[in-house]
Amino acid sequence: MRLNEIEFGAAQPVEGYGPDFFRVGGEQHTGPLLIWAGGVHGWGGDDDADALLALAGQVDVILIGTGGVIAHIPKDLRRALEETGLGVENMDSPAACRTYNVLLSEQRRVALAVLPVG
């Protein structure tokens, strides 16, 4: 079997997560995060739509990790994101982290807005 090194470009994959933290780019971050090729930033959760809307035109899809279990995001948030042309997928945070890494490895224009697992 031949193994190839995965290239993530300017973006950094999620390397790990646990109760109330995420490890990205070798650094541990606490609390909700917004991660994309532009960097790793704190995120205010569902009430911080402006941070997500600012990504319109820079990413094609935003994966929203809802914590340890899958939950619906507010309808108004979904509608606002979709009206700007952003694709939105919500899932539990572990699945969102894995999916984000896969899409990054495919050089996709993706962002991850993620809540800690608890």
HELIX and SHEET records of a PDB file:
HELIX    1   1 GLY A   45  ASP A   47  5                                   3    
HELIX    2   2 ALA A   49  LEU A   53  1                                   5    
HELIX    3   3 LYS A   75  GLU A   83  1                                   9    
HELIX    4   4 SER A   93  SER A  105  1                                  13    
SHEET    1   A 3 VAL A  14  GLY A  18  0                                        
SHEET    2   A 3 PHE A  21  VAL A  24 -1                                        
SHEET    3   A 3 GLU A  27  THR A  30 -1                                        
SHEET    1   B 5 GLY A  39  GLY A  42  0                                        
SHEET    2   B 5 LEU A  33  TRP A  36 -1                                        
SHEET    3   B 5 VAL A 110  VAL A 114 -1                                        
SHEET    4   B 5 VAL A  61  GLY A  65  1                                        
SHEET    5   B 5 GLY A  87  MET A  91  1                                        
END                                                                             
